[in-house]
């Protein structure tokens, strides 16, 4: 049975809604200083999980430059926002 892309999208959104914020529960016990190191390590973790997911789901890897640009912009925004305080 093949699910449509719309159903897959809604399943992905439901999973994201349920698990959003649980990734910060691990860092609750440890001092994270200004948050830049935590953001960097979390970004690396997200990247590794993304690569593993792509390797499991797809037979080949497709590099999308816009995704890298968006992730870099997010990290720079986080860096400069924290640097302002």
C-alpha positions as CSV (number, residue, x, y, z in Angstrom):
1,X,0.0,0.0,0.0
2,X,1.4,3.3,-1.1
3,X,0.6,6.5,0.8
4,X,0.1,9.7,-1.0
5,X,2.5,12.6,-0.5
6,X,-0.2,14.6,1.3
7,X,-0.9,11.8,3.8
8,X,2.9,11.4,4.3
9,X,3.1,15.2,4.9
10,X,0.3,15.2,7.5
11,X,2.0,12.2,9.3
12,X,5.3,14.1,9.4
13,X,3.6,17.2,10.7
14,X,1.8,15.2,13.4
15,X,5.1,13.6,14.5
16,X,6.8,17.0,14.6
17,X,4.0,18.5,16.7
18,X,4.2,15.7,19.2
19,X,7.9,15.6,19.5
20,X,8.8,19.3,19.2
21,X,10.5,20.6,22.3
22,X,11.4,17.1,23.6
23,X,14.9,17.6,22.1
24,X,15.5,20.4,24.7
25,X,14.7,18.1,27.6
26,X,18.1,16.5,27.5
27,X,19.9,19.8,27.9
28,X,17.8,20.8,30.9
29,X,20.2,19.1,33.4
30,X,23.4,20.6,31.9
31,X,24.6,24.2,31.8
32,X,24.5,25.3,28.1
33,X,26.2,28.7,28.7
34,X,25.1,31.1,25.9
35,X,23.6,28.4,23.8
36,X,25.8,28.6,20.7
37,X,27.6,25.3,21.5
38,X,24.3,23.7,22.2
39,X,22.8,25.0,18.9
40,X,25.9,23.8,17.0
41,X,25.7,20.3,18.5
42,X,22.0,20.1,17.9
43,X,22.5,21.2,14.3
44,X,25.0,18.4,13.8
45,X,22.7,15.9,15.4
46,X,19.8,17.0,13.1
47,X,22.1,16.7,10.1
48,X,23.2,13.2,11.0
49,X,19.7,12.0,11.6
50,X,18.7,13.6,8.3
51,X,21.4,11.7,6.5
52,X,20.5,8.4,8.2
53,X,16.8,9.0,7.3
54,X,17.7,9.7,3.7
55,X,19.9,6.6,3.5
56,X,17.0,4.4,4.9
57,X,14.2,5.9,2.8
58,X,15.9,6.6,-0.5
59,X,18.2,4.6,-2.6
60,X,20.4,7.6,-3.5
61,X,21.3,11.0,-1.9
62,X,20.2,14.2,-3.6
63,X,21.9,17.4,-2.4
64,X,19.5,20.4,-2.3
65,X,21.5,23.7,-2.0
66,X,18.4,25.7,-0.8
67,X,18.2,23.5,2.3
68,X,21.8,24.2,3.1
69,X,21.2,27.9,2.6
70,X,18.2,27.9,4.8
71,X,20.0,26.0,7.6
72,X,23.0,28.3,7.4
73,X,20.7,31.4,7.6
74,X,18.9,29.9,10.6
75,X,22.2,29.3,12.4
76,X,23.6,32.8,11.6
77,X,20.3,34.3,12.8
78,X,20.6,32.3,16.1
79,X,24.3,33.3,16.4
80,X,23.7,37.1,15.9
81,X,20.5,37.1,18.0
82,X,22.4,35.6,21.0
83,X,25.4,37.9,20.3
84,X,23.2,40.9,20.8
85,X,22.4,39.9,24.4
